[in-house]
Amino acid sequence: MQGRDDDVHDMAQCEEGATGRESPVTSQEAEPPVPEGEPEAGAQGEPPEEPKDALEERISALEAQLAEERRQKEYYLAGWQRTQADFENYKKRIEREREEMVRGITDAVLSNFLPVLDNLDAAFAFTSGGKEDDPVIKGIEMIKRQVAEFVERQGLKVIESLGKPFDPRYHEAMQQVVDDSVEEGTVVREVRRGYISHDRVLRPSLVVVSRKSQATGSI
């Protein structure tokens, strides 16, 4: 009797152990099913590739956008370059106008100053035969030298005429005289000095021009 009870007890323990153990799960049962209509992910978890047509459309759209951006860049760059060039031309024009205005004012002042130079030349010529230690002569020489230095700093230059060929750009012929010792058309006397201001004739020299004894007429 005692042996039968032991067998029953062992069988009960075996049944409890069998119910306590879980059945093994296969890999196929562990993976969830993939819903229909959804592409499966790659082996490395990468997103699925786009269709070729859709990719080409995206590339075309990006290329068109890039071309438009380049066109706008060139448009704005050209506009900036035109503006810069216009501004540079404006500055140059303003500078030229300023220089012309200053030159015009200077020439006007110097033109009014020419009679003073003529009187100084006449006074110096009148006193040139006097004594060198005469204070009047020294004073005239000093004034003439200072005035000459001043007008030279302002751009005024004397037209060299004596012994030069007659040039209507710089000379005004007052008279012709027969002189076979020099070439015909040579300036043999300067009646009044001429002046140039900044490469422009402010006043031509008033001169006497030579001619040959056989020649007739005027310059």
Protein Blocks (a to p, Z undefined) as FASTA:
>chain_A
ZZmmmmmmmmmmmmmmmmmpccdddfklmpccddehiacddfkopacdddfklmmmmmmm
mmmmmmmmmmmmmmmmmmmmmmmmmmmmmmmmmmmmmmmmmmmmmmmmmmmmmmmmmmmm
mmmmmmmmmcfklmklmmmmmmmmmmmmmmmmnopacddfehpacdfklpccfbdcddfk
bcehiafbdfbdcddeehiafbdcdddddddfkbgcjZZ
